[in-house]
């Protein structure tokens, strides 16, 4: 073989091109990305469909599976689509077909399904061999006039058939049914809308091309999801319509049935899985993230969603509702109005979306009108020939009879009567029956109709306004046929969801027992009585338990609970369950992360903690052994759920009382044996959290601290002391002279067998109320001014009438500002005189023993 003849290897080598791998990778990736963007993942702005949706509907159209036809096996529809138009997996096609049949996914389903097409619980559709489908009536509006040259066609994947590049789309389907998809480097998420609102906005844009997004929003209020629910606020909707992007908060529809202690959920945010929702709520209840729920049931049926959340008897419905809103019943729908415009992806505003649709629809109507005009002109031309033939019927019949064949007849008719080729061909095919007078009248009527229609079509094609009027009338007809009521409502945006927003602000009485049962009740539950009354039941204690503390707090205040181990915990008052007077309460272990053996010893209402605090505010603590400590509230701003250290306690010592002070007060420490010492707050320097403190009072053997009062002479008039047997007195603040700390103090009140030990000491003023509680759970509220003003070294008067085996356990003061805001109706109980231990009668002024006074 000659060396000049190329071999097969030479020919192959000649076809090899050298290129840089990064260039090839870049071009290949761009080709792939554009294929996904334009051919799979993004909808066309004109008909709102992705290729797979369009091909399924076209395959059904070609197979005659219309809304009037019988249902066809889904597998048959999928097979036709895959074999002729969409060369991808059958599962992807069937998933798309199923979604177009789901009323909870499509605002206006395009497929009428028969069988199991999935559920809002996330259940998958049945296999395609078990389900049947046909086009929904509204889907035919997308395909209407497809055979009238309204859109361009393109070859299918193997060039055997042709498919439409886009559907005529008689309504703005992109907005009406929405779309979602993830392409390469971009995604789309268009929410569905109400058909009537979108059509009204389209008509507005036709009539007023300069309309703004705000003008269009007069019609399109916002997305209208098939599952209903509520859109929170309108600002995000406006932003999404103006820019094409936004984040819309969608909240479930539910009702709090307080009389039945339950919350009933009836509508869910769009695309939320109901079964998963119920499962996640149950998980949060099990893990303690949500409290107050005793049962959870899904009672949904074909008529709608109904999830019932049963509440515990002592649960606060508003708090549970708020917790559900924060975690489960509100979702964000991220609007990305991205669609293909002339094959290129673009983020569109509401106005731009409708403008592109109108541009497409005008082209469709123009091409349809041109197509129809051509047909009508052809028909008019034929009818003109028939009418002329009827005028010369005898001659025409004679000419046809004398002709040798049809071709000769057509030639003779054209030469003799000046018919066109089409007219002559039609006349030759006419039957003799069409020559009757009745047929003649019908032809004349048809010809008049055709010519009128030609004139109308010419008007439409000659005038933009006439063409727009056709579009408008067709849109109005579709609205009249398919419009329905809006499903998604709007609710006002009240800002971030917080418990405080849903909890009424009111004064509460908080009661705690030695076994750490805690609850709250409205202060209005307890009316003021005259001193010496028995009070009313305030709690139901279990056997062996005793009341340890009672205090007043606002439902929105922060409470700081300090335990016997010196740890401090924080909670909001409203987090304490609200219960009736006869309820026991809830274990504090469920509210605070207490360790085994850890008990709450004192609680202070310090609503400034956690907010912007003044550095001149302090927590002043006193222990049983007489140590006092002052720490800035700034040290307690960030309290962990497991608590933080508040003070260091020596072995055997424990916290007794805590007051919030401002650095300018005098501290009065009272002991159980009736001693008291007053000294300036500055004598106790501010310390860190881990400090023990300094001595505040030098106790006699066997004595211990009963309480602490922060006295400000400019605000307080008296020091009130109450003993365990229900006796008490008021003494002027001036009776307690200021000393240095760590002194023995002076006699505050006589204790002895009649009075018993001192329970608490408080600083009070005009208008204050005393709230006293017995160990057995009786609560009595009385005006402090009903308690007599006497000197220090006295026995006092009866304050609370106790049962034989009961004693005063704790007390708190209702400030005058709060007490004056209520109606203080007097209840049972009158001022009385009581015999003292020696059997003599003690008046309200008390029995004074000057010799007993001791500093």
C-alpha positions in Angstrom: 0.0 0.0 0.0 1.3 3.4 -0.9 2.3 5.6 2.0 0.3 8.5 0.4 -3.0 6.7 1.1 -4.5 7.7 4.5 -5.2 4.9 6.9 -8.2 4.6 9.2 -6.0 5.6 12.1 -5.1 8.8 10.3 -8.7 9.6 9.7 -9.6 9.1 13.4 -6.6 11.2 14.5 -7.7 14.0 12.2 -11.0 14.3 14.1 -9.4 14.7 17.5 -9.3 18.3 18.8 -7.1 19.5 21.6 -8.8 21.6 24.3 -8.2 22.7 27.8 -10.0 20.5 30.3 -11.3 23.5 32.3 -12.8 25.1 29.2 -14.5 21.8 28.4 -15.8 21.4 31.9 -17.0 25.0 32.0 -18.9 24.7 28.7 -20.3 21.3 29.6 -21.6 22.6 33.0 -23.1 25.7 31.4 -24.9 23.5 28.8 -26.1 21.2 31.6 -27.2 24.1 33.8 -29.1 25.8 30.9 -30.8 22.5 30.1 -32.0 22.1 33.6 -33.1 25.8 33.9 -34.9 26.0 30.6 -36.0 22.4 30.1 -36.9 21.0 33.5 -37.0 23.1 36.6 -38.4 26.6 35.9 -41.9 27.5 34.7 -42.6 29.7 31.7 -44.1 33.0 32.7 -46.7 32.7 29.9 -48.5 29.5 30.9 -46.9 29.0 34.3 -45.9 25.4 33.5 -42.7 23.5 33.5 -42.1 21.2 30.5 -43.2 18.1 32.3 -46.6 19.6 33.3 -47.1 20.9 29.7 -46.3 17.6 28.2 -48.6 15.7 30.5 -51.5 18.0 29.6 -50.7 17.9 25.9 -50.5 14.1 26.0 -53.9 13.9 27.6 -55.2 16.4 25.1 -53.9 14.3 22.2 -55.3 11.1 23.7 -58.7 12.7 24.2 -58.6 12.4 28.0 -60.6 15.6 28.4 -62.9 16.5 31.3 -65.9 15.1 29.5 -64.2 11.7 28.7 -63.9 8.8 31.1 -61.0 8.4 33.4 -57.9 6.8 32.0 -55.3 4.7 33.8 -52.5 6.9 35.1 -50.0 4.4 33.8 -51.4 4.9 30.3 -51.1 8.7 30.5 -47.5 8.4 32.0 -46.6 6.0 29.2 -47.9 8.2 26.5 -46.1 11.2 28.0 -42.8 9.4 28.4 -42.9 7.7 25.1 -43.8 10.7 23.0 -42.7 13.8 24.7 -40.8 13.5 28.0 -37.9 11.0 27.8 -37.3 10.8 31.6 -38.2 8.4 34.4 -41.9 7.3 34.8 -41.7 8.0 38.5 -41.0 11.7 37.9 -43.9 12.0 35.4 -46.3 10.2 37.8 -45.3 12.4 40.7 -46.0 15.4 38.7 -49.4 14.0 37.5 -50.3 13.2 41.1 -49.4 16.6 42.3 -51.6 18.2 39.7 -54.5 16.2 41.1 -53.9 17.1 44.8 -56.3 19.6 46.1 -53.9 20.4 49.0 -51.0 21.2 46.6 -52.8 23.0 43.7 -55.1 25.9 44.3 -57.0 24.9 41.2 -56.1 21.2 40.4 -55.4 20.7 36.7 -56.0 16.9 36.8 -59.2 15.2 38.0 -57.9 12.1 39.8 -59.7 9.0 40.8 -58.1 6.9 43.5 -55.4 7.5 46.1 -53.3 10.5 45.0 -51.7 11.0 48.4 -52.7 13.0 51.5 -51.7 16.1 53.5 -50.1 13.6 56.0 -47.4 12.9 53.4 -48.8 9.6 52.3 -47.5 8.8 48.8 -50.0 8.2 45.9 -50.9 4.6 45.0 -49.0 3.0 42.2 -49.9 4.4 38.8 -51.6 1.1 37.8 -54.2 1.6 40.5 -55.2 5.2 39.8 -57.0 6.9 37.0 -57.1 10.5 35.8 -58.4 12.9 33.3 -58.1 16.6 32.7 -59.9 19.0 35.0 -62.2 21.5 33.3 -60.0 24.4 34.2 -57.0 22.7 32.5 -58.8 22.8 29.2 -58.7 26.6 29.5 -55.0 26.3 29.2 -55.2 24.3 26.0 -58.1 26.1 24.4 -57.4 27.2 20.8 -54.3 25.1 20.7 -55.3 23.8 17.2 -55.8 27.4 15.8 -52.2 28.3 15.2 -52.0 30.3 18.5 -48.6 29.0 19.6 -45.5 27.7 18.0 -44.7 24.0 18.0 -41.4 22.2 18.2 -40.2 18.7 17.4 -40.3 16.2 20.2 -37.1 14.5 21.4 -36.9 12.1 18.5 -38.4 14.3 15.8 -41.3 12.0 15.2 -43.9 14.3 16.6 -44.5 18.0 17.4 -45.3 19.5 20.8 -46.3 23.1 21.8 -43.5 25.3 23.1 -46.1 27.0 25.4 -49.8 26.6 25.9 -52.3 29.4 25.0 -53.3 29.7 28.7 -56.6 31.6 28.9 -55.7 32.7 32.5 -52.5 33.6 34.4 -51.7 30.2 35.6 -48.3 31.0 37.1 -49.9 33.2 39.7 -53.1 31.2 40.1 -51.5 27.8 40.8 -47.9 28.9 41.6 -44.8 26.9 41.0 -41.7 25.6 42.8 -38.5 24.1 41.6 -34.8 24.0 42.1 -32.6 24.5 39.1 -28.8 24.9 38.9 -27.8 27.9 41.0 -31.3 29.2 41.3 -34.8 28.2 42.5 -38.3 29.4 42.1 -41.1 29.4 44.7 -44.3 31.2 43.4 -47.3 31.0 45.8 -50.8 30.2 44.5 -53.4 32.9 44.3 -57.1 33.3 44.1 -58.3 33.1 40.4 -60.8 35.9 40.7 -58.3 38.3 42.3 -55.6 37.6 39.7 -58.1 38.1 36.8 -59.3 41.4 38.4 -55.7 42.6 38.6 -55.1 41.5 35.0 -58.2 43.5 33.8 -56.9 46.5 35.8 -53.6 46.3 34.0 -55.4 46.1 30.7 -57.5 49.2 31.4 -54.7 51.0 33.2 -51.2 50.1 31.8 -49.6 52.6 34.2 -51.0 50.8 37.3 -48.5 50.3 40.1 -48.0 47.3 42.3 -50.0 49.1 45.0 -52.9 49.5 42.5 -52.8 45.8 41.6 -52.7 44.9 45.3 -56.1 46.4 45.6 -57.2 43.3 43.7 -54.6 40.7 44.6 -54.6 40.9 48.4 -52.0 38.2 48.7 -51.3 34.5 48.2 -54.3 32.2 48.6 -53.1 28.8 49.7 -55.2 25.7 49.0 -54.9 24.7 52.7 -56.2 28.1 53.9 -54.5 29.3 57.1 -53.6 32.9 57.8 -50.9 35.3 56.5 -49.4 37.4 59.3 -49.1 41.0 58.2 -49.0 42.6 54.8 -45.6 44.2 54.6 -43.8 41.1 53.4 -46.5 40.5 50.8 -46.0 44.0 49.4 -42.3 43.5 49.3 -42.6 40.2 47.5 -45.0 41.7 44.9 -42.7 44.7 44.4 -39.4 43.0 44.2 -40.2 39.4 43.4 -38.7 38.2 46.6 -40.0 38.1 50.2 -40.7 36.0 53.3 -44.3 35.6 54.2 -45.3 34.2 57.6 -48.2 31.8 57.4 -50.0 30.8 60.6 -52.3 27.9 61.2 -56.0 28.5 61.9 -57.0 27.3 65.3 -59.4 28.0 68.1 -58.8 28.0 71.8 -61.8 26.4 73.5 -61.2 27.4 77.1 -64.5 25.9 78.3 -63.3 22.5 77.0 -59.6 23.0 77.9 -58.4 22.4 74.4 -57.0 23.9 71.2 -58.5 22.8 67.9 -56.4 23.2 64.8 -58.5 23.4 61.6 -56.1 24.7 58.9 -52.4 24.3 58.4 -49.8 26.4 56.6 -49.2 25.5 53.0 -47.2 22.3 52.4 -47.0 21.4 56.1 -47.2 17.7 56.8 -50.0 17.1 59.3 -48.8 13.8 60.5 -45.3 15.1 61.1 -46.8 18.1 62.9 -48.6 15.9 65.3 -45.5 13.8 65.8 -43.3 16.8 66.5 -45.8 18.3 69.0 -45.9 14.9 70.8 -42.1 14.8 70.9 -41.9 18.3 72.4 -44.5 17.3 75.1 -42.5 14.2 75.9 -39.2 16.1 76.2 -40.8 18.9 78.3 -40.4 21.6 75.7 -44.2 22.2 75.8 -46.0 21.8 79.0 -49.7 21.7 79.8 -50.8 19.1 77.1 -52.4 15.9 78.3 -53.6 14.5 75.0 -53.2 15.0 71.3 -55.6 13.6 68.7 -55.9 13.8 64.9 -59.7 13.8 64.1 -59.3 14.9 60.5 -61.5 13.3 57.8 -62.4 14.0 54.2 -64.3 17.1 55.2 -61.2 18.8 56.6 -58.4 19.0 59.1 -59.1 18.8 62.8 -56.3 18.3 65.3 -57.3 18.5 68.9 -54.8 19.4 71.6 -56.3 18.6 75.0 -54.9 20.7 77.8 -54.3 19.8 81.4 -56.7 21.2 83.9 -54.2 23.6 85.4 -52.6 24.6 82.1 -52.7 28.1 80.8 -54.2 27.9 77.3 -52.6 31.1 76.2 -49.1 29.9 77.1 -49.6 26.6 75.4 -51.0 28.3 72.3 -48.0 30.6 72.2 -45.6 27.7 72.5 -47.3 25.9 69.6 -47.1 29.1 67.6 -43.4 29.5 68.2 -42.5 26.0 67.3 -45.2 24.4 65.1 -48.1 26.4 63.9 -46.3 29.1 62.0 -44.1 28.7 58.9 -42.3 31.0 56.5 -43.1 30.9 52.8 -40.1 32.2 50.9 -41.4 33.9 47.7 -39.0 33.7 44.7 -41.0 34.8 41.7 -38.5 33.4 39.2 -39.7 32.3 35.7 -38.5 32.0 32.2 -39.0 35.1 30.0 -38.0 34.4 26.4 -36.0 31.4 27.6 -34.1 33.4 30.2 -34.7 33.2 34.0 -35.9 36.4 35.6 -37.2 37.5 39.0 -40.4 39.3 38.3 -42.6 41.7 40.3 -46.4 41.2 40.3 -46.8 43.8 37.6 -44.1 42.4 35.4 -45.6 38.9 35.7 -49.0 40.1 34.5 -47.4 42.2 31.8 -45.6 39.2 30.3 -48.7 37.2 30.5 -50.7 39.9 28.8 -48.1 40.1 26.1 -48.4 36.4 25.5 -52.2 36.5 25.6 -52.3 39.3 23.1 -50.1 37.3 20.7 -52.4 34.2 21.2 -55.6 36.2 20.5 -54.0 37.9 17.5 -52.8 34.7 15.9 -56.2 33.0 16.7 -58.0 35.9 15.1 -55.8 35.8 12.0 -56.3 32.1 11.8 -60.1 32.4 12.2 -60.2 35.4 9.8 -58.5 33.3 7.1 -61.0 30.4 7.7 -63.9 32.8 7.7 -62.8 34.5 4.5 -62.4 31.1 2.9 -65.9 30.1 4.0 -67.3 33.4 2.8 -65.7 32.9 -0.6 -67.4 29.4 -0.8 -70.7 30.8 0.3 -70.4 33.6 -2.3 -69.9 31.0 -5.0 -72.9 29.0 -3.8 -75.1 32.0 -3.8 -74.1 32.9 -7.3 -74.7 29.3 -8.4 -78.2 29.5 -6.9 -78.9 32.6 -9.0 -78.0 30.7 -12.1 -79.1 27.3 -10.9 -80.5 26.0 -14.3 -77.5 27.0 -16.2 -75.1 25.5 -13.6 -77.0 22.2 -13.5 -77.1 22.1 -17.3 -73.3 22.8 -17.5 -72.5 20.0 -15.1 -74.8 17.5 -16.9 -73.2 18.2 -20.2 -69.7 17.8 -18.9 -67.8 14.5 -19.4 -66.4 14.3 -15.9 -65.9 16.5 -12.8 -62.7 18.1 -14.0 -64.4 19.2 -17.2 -67.4 20.4 -15.1 -65.1 22.5 -12.9 -63.3 24.0 -15.9 -66.6 24.8 -17.6 -68.0 26.5 -14.4 -64.9 28.6 -14.0 -65.0 29.7 -17.7 -68.7 30.3 -17.9 -69.5 31.8 -14.5 -66.1 33.1 -13.4 -66.0 30.8 -10.3 -62.7 30.3 -8.5 -61.1 26.8 -8.3 -62.3 26.4 -4.7 -65.8 27.6 -5.6 -66.1 25.4 -8.7 -64.9 22.3 -6.7 -67.5 23.0 -4.0 -70.3 23.5 -6.5 -69.5 20.2 -8.3 -69.7 18.4 -4.9 -73.1 20.0 -4.0 -76.1 17.8 -3.6 -79.4 18.6 -5.4 -81.1 18.9 -2.0 -79.1 22.0 -1.3 -80.8 23.8 -4.1 -84.1 24.1 -2.2 -85.4 27.5 -1.1 -84.9 26.6 2.5 -81.3 25.8 1.9 -80.9 29.0 0.1 -82.2 31.0 3.1 -79.8 29.1 5.4 -76.8 29.9 3.1 -77.8 33.5 3.0 -78.0 33.6 6.8 -74.7 31.9 7.2 -73.1 34.2 4.8 -74.4 37.2 6.8 -73.0 35.7 10.0 -69.7 35.0 8.4 -69.3 38.5 7.0 -70.2 40.0 10.3 -67.6 37.8 12.0 -65.0 38.9 9.4 -65.7 42.5 10.1 -65.4 41.9 13.9 -62.1 40.0 13.4 -60.7 42.8 11.2 -61.7 45.3 14.0 -59.9 43.2 16.6 -56.7 42.9 14.5 -56.8 46.6 13.6 -57.2 47.9 17.1 -55.2 47.1 20.3 -58.2 48.2 22.5 -60.6 45.8 20.6 -58.1 43.0 21.0 -57.8 43.8 24.8 -61.5 43.8 25.1 -61.6 40.3 23.8 -59.0 39.2 26.4 -60.9 41.0 29.1 -64.2 39.4 28.2 -62.7 35.9 28.1 -61.0 36.5 31.5 -64.3 37.6 33.0 -66.0 34.5 31.6 -63.4 32.2 33.2 -63.8 34.1 36.5 -67.5 33.6 36.4 -67.0 29.9 35.7 -64.2 29.0 38.2 -63.9 31.7 40.8 -64.4 30.8 44.4 -64.0 32.4 47.8 -60.6 33.3 49.3 -59.3 30.6 51.6 -56.3 32.3 53.2 -57.1 35.2 55.6 -54.9 38.0 56.9 -54.1 38.7 60.5 -52.2 41.7 61.9 -48.5 41.3 62.6 -48.1 41.9 66.3 -44.3 41.5 66.1 -42.3 38.6 67.4 -44.3 36.0 69.2 -43.7 36.3 73.0 -45.5 34.9 76.0 -46.0 38.3 77.4 -48.1 39.3 74.4 -50.7 36.8 75.2 -50.7 36.9 79.0 -52.9 39.5 80.7 -50.9 41.7 83.1 -52.4 41.4 86.6 -51.3 41.2 90.2 -51.0 37.7 91.4 -50.6 35.9 94.8 -48.0 33.2 94.6 -48.1 30.5 97.2 -45.4 27.9 97.8 -45.2 25.0 100.3 -42.3 23.3 102.1 -42.6 20.4 99.6 -42.1 23.0 96.8 -45.6 23.0 95.4 -46.2 26.3 93.8 -49.2 28.1 92.1 -50.5 31.6 91.5 -53.9 33.1 91.9 -55.4 36.5 91.1 -55.1 39.0 93.9 -58.7 39.9 93.3 -59.6 36.5 94.7 -58.9 37.8 98.2 -60.9 40.7 99.5 -59.8 42.8 102.4 -61.2 41.8 105.8 -61.1 43.5 109.2 -58.2 42.3 111.3 -58.9 39.3 113.5 -60.7 37.4 110.8 -60.1 33.7 109.9 -59.4 34.4 106.2 -60.3 32.0 103.5 -58.7 28.8 102.2 -55.7 29.6 99.9 -54.4 26.1 99.0 -55.0 22.4 99.4 -51.9 20.9 101.0 -51.0 17.3 100.9 -50.6 15.5 104.3 -47.5 16.6 106.1 -46.9 19.6 103.9 -47.0 23.2 105.1 -47.1 26.6 103.5 -43.6 28.1 103.3 -44.1 31.5 101.6 -46.7 33.8 100.0 -45.8 36.8 98.0 -47.3 39.3 95.6 -46.1 39.6 92.0 -47.2 40.9 88.6 -47.9 38.3 86.0 -45.1 39.7 83.8 -42.5 40.1 86.5 -39.3 38.2 86.9 -39.1 36.1 90.0 -35.8 35.1 91.5 -35.9 31.9 93.6 -33.0 31.2 96.0 -32.6 27.7 97.4 -31.2 26.3 100.5 -28.0 25.6 98.7 -27.4 29.2 97.7 -28.4 28.8 94.0 -30.7 31.3 92.4 -33.1 30.6 89.6 -35.2 32.8 87.4 -38.7 32.5 85.9 -41.6 34.6 84.9 -44.6 34.8 87.1 -46.9 33.7 84.3 -44.9 30.5 84.0 -46.3 29.5 87.4 -49.6 27.7 86.8 -52.6 29.7 87.6 -55.0 27.6 89.8 -57.9 28.0 92.1 -57.8 28.5 95.8 -58.5 24.9 96.5 -55.8 23.5 94.2 -52.5 22.1 95.5 -50.2 23.6 92.9 -47.5 22.2 90.7 -44.2 20.9 91.8 -41.5 23.5 91.4 -39.2 20.8 90.0 -41.3 21.0 86.8 -40.5 24.7 86.5 -37.0 24.9 87.8 -34.1 22.6 87.3 -33.6 21.7 91.0 -31.3 19.0 92.2 -32.3 16.3 94.6 -32.7 17.7 98.1 -32.6 21.3 96.8 -35.5 23.4 98.2 -36.6 27.0 97.5 -36.0 29.1 100.6 -36.9 32.6 99.4 -38.4 34.3 96.4 -38.0 37.9 95.4 -39.9 39.8 92.7 -37.2 41.6 90.7 -38.7 42.5 87.4 -35.7 44.6 86.4 -33.4 41.5 86.1 -32.9 40.5 82.5 -33.7 44.0 81.3 -31.8 47.3 81.3 -30.9 47.5 85.0 -29.8 50.3 87.1 -26.4 49.6 88.7 -27.7 51.1 92.0 -30.1 48.2 92.6 -29.2 45.4 94.9 -30.4 42.1 96.2 -29.9 42.2 100.0 -30.0 38.7 101.6 -30.1 37.7 105.2 -29.4 34.2 106.6 -30.8 32.4 109.6 -27.5 32.9 111.6 -27.6 36.7 111.0 -25.3 37.2 108.1 -26.3 39.9 105.6 -25.0 40.3 102.1 -25.6 42.8 99.3 -25.0 42.0 95.6 -25.8 44.2 92.5 -28.6 42.9 90.4 -26.3 43.1 87.4 -24.7 40.0 88.7 -28.0 38.1 88.1 -28.7 39.3 84.6 -27.8 36.0 82.8 -29.2 33.2 84.9 -28.8 29.7 83.4 -31.6 27.2 83.5 -29.5 25.3 86.0 -29.2 28.4 88.2 -26.2 30.3 89.4 -24.7 30.8 92.8 -26.3 33.6 94.8 -24.3 33.3 98.1 -22.1 31.0 100.0 -23.7 29.4 103.1 -21.8 28.0 106.1 -22.8 24.5 107.3 -26.1 24.6 109.0 -27.0 28.2 107.9 -29.7 28.9 105.4 -31.3 31.8 103.6 -34.2 33.5 105.3 -35.2 36.6 103.4 -34.3 38.7 100.4 -35.1 42.4 99.7 -34.5 44.5 96.6 -32.8 47.7 97.7 -31.4 50.9 96.1 -28.4 51.6 98.2 -30.1 54.4 100.3 -32.3 52.3 102.6 -31.9 51.3 106.2 -32.0 47.6 106.9 -34.0 46.2 109.8 -33.4 42.6 110.8 -35.9 41.0 113.0 -35.4 37.8 115.0 -37.9 35.1 116.1 -37.4 36.1 119.7 -38.6 39.6 119.0 -35.3 41.5 118.7 -34.6 44.0 115.9 -31.6 46.0 114.7 -31.6 48.9 112.2 -28.5 50.0 110.4 -27.5 51.8 107.2 -27.4 49.8 104.1 -24.0 51.2 103.3 -22.5 49.3 106.2 -22.9 46.2 104.0 -20.5 46.7 101.1 -21.6 45.2 97.7 -20.1 41.7 97.2 -19.8 39.1 94.5 -22.2 36.2 94.1 -19.9 33.7 95.8 -19.4 35.7 99.0 -20.9 34.7 102.4 -21.6 38.2 103.6 -21.0 40.0 106.9 -22.7 39.8 110.3 -25.8 41.9 110.5 -26.9 41.1 114.1 -25.4 39.5 117.1 -27.9 36.8 118.0 -28.5 35.5 121.5 -28.1 31.7 122.0 -31.1 29.9 120.5 -32.3 32.9 118.6 -32.4 33.2 114.8 -33.3 35.7 112.1 -37.0 35.8 111.1 -36.9 38.4 108.4 -35.5 41.5 106.8 -37.2 44.9 106.1 -35.7 47.6 103.8 -36.9 50.9 105.4 -36.9 54.2 103.6 -38.2 56.9 106.0 -39.4 59.0 103.1 -41.7 56.2 101.9 -42.4 54.1 105.0 -44.1 55.2 108.2 -44.1 52.0 110.2 -42.4 48.7 110.9 -45.0 45.9 111.0 -44.2 42.7 113.0 -46.4 39.6 113.0 -46.0 36.5 115.1 -46.8 32.9 114.5 -49.9 32.9 116.8 -51.5 35.6 114.7 -50.6 38.7 116.7 -49.0 41.8 115.3 -48.3 45.5 115.7 -47.2 48.6 113.9 -44.5 50.8 115.3 -43.2 54.1 114.0 -40.0 53.9 112.0 -38.5 56.4 114.4 -38.9 53.9 117.3 -36.0 52.0 115.7 -32.9 54.1 116.1 -30.0 53.5 113.7 -27.1 51.5 115.1 -24.0 49.9 113.7 -24.5 46.5 112.3 -23.6 43.4 114.3 -25.2 44.8 117.5 -27.7 42.9 119.6 -30.4 45.4 118.6 -33.5 46.2 120.8 -36.8 44.6 121.7 -39.3 44.8 118.8 -42.2 42.8 120.2 -42.8 40.6 123.1 -43.1 37.0 122.1 -43.9 34.6 124.9 -46.6 31.9 124.9 -49.4 34.2 123.7 -47.7 35.7 120.6 -45.3 32.9 119.8 -42.2 33.5 117.7 -41.9 36.3 115.2 -42.7 35.2 111.6 -41.8 38.3 109.6 -41.0 42.0 109.8 -42.1 44.4 107.0 -41.8 48.2 106.3 -45.3 49.6 105.5 -47.1 52.9 104.9 -50.6 54.3 104.6 -52.9 52.3 102.3 -50.8 49.1 102.3 -52.5 45.8 102.8 -51.2 42.8 104.8 -51.4 39.4 103.1 -50.9 36.7 105.8 -51.0 33.0 105.3 -51.2 30.2 107.8 -49.2 26.9 107.6 -52.5 25.1 107.0 -53.3 27.2 103.9 -55.6 29.9 105.2 -55.1 33.4 103.6 -56.2 36.6 105.2 -55.9 40.1 103.7 -56.4 43.1 105.8 -55.4 46.8 105.8 -52.2 47.5 107.8 -53.9 50.5 109.3 -56.3 48.1 111.0 -53.3 46.8 113.0 -52.8 49.2 116.0 -49.8 51.5 116.2 -48.0 50.9 119.4 -44.5 51.2 120.8 -41.8 48.6 120.2 -41.8 46.7 123.5 -45.5 45.7 123.3 -47.5 42.5 122.7 -49.7 43.8 119.9 -53.2 42.8 118.9 -54.8 39.9 117.1 -54.3 40.0 113.4 -55.5 36.6 112.2 -57.8 34.2 114.0 -56.1 30.8 113.7 -57.3 27.2 114.3 -55.9 25.6 117.5 -53.2 23.6 115.6 -52.4 26.3 113.0 -50.0 29.1 112.9 -49.0 32.0 110.7 -46.4 30.8 108.3 -45.5 33.8 106.1 -46.8 37.2 104.9 -46.3 39.8 102.2 -47.4 43.4 101.7 -49.8 44.6 99.0 -48.5 48.2 98.2 -51.0 51.0 98.5 -50.8 51.8 94.8 -52.1 48.3 94.0 -54.6 48.1 96.8 -56.1 51.4 95.9 -56.8 50.1 92.4 -59.1 47.4 93.6 -62.4 47.4 95.4 -61.7 46.6 99.0 -65.1 45.2 100.1 -65.1 44.2 103.8 -65.8 40.6 104.5 -66.5 38.7 107.7 -64.5 39.5 110.7 -64.5 42.4 113.1 -62.1 44.1 115.4 -61.9 42.1 118.6 -60.1 42.1 121.9 -58.3 39.1 123.0 -57.1 37.8 126.4 -53.4 37.7 127.0 -51.5 34.8 128.4 -52.2 35.9 132.0 -56.0 36.0 131.3 -56.2 39.8 131.2 -57.7 41.7 128.2 -55.3 43.5 125.9 -56.7 46.5 124.1 -55.7 47.6 120.6 -53.2 50.0 122.2 -51.3 47.0 123.6 -49.7 46.5 127.0 -46.5 48.3 127.4 -43.8 47.3 129.8 -41.1 50.0 129.7 -38.8 48.1 131.9 -38.6 45.4 129.3 -37.1 47.7 126.7 -33.5 46.8 126.1 -31.0 47.9 123.6 
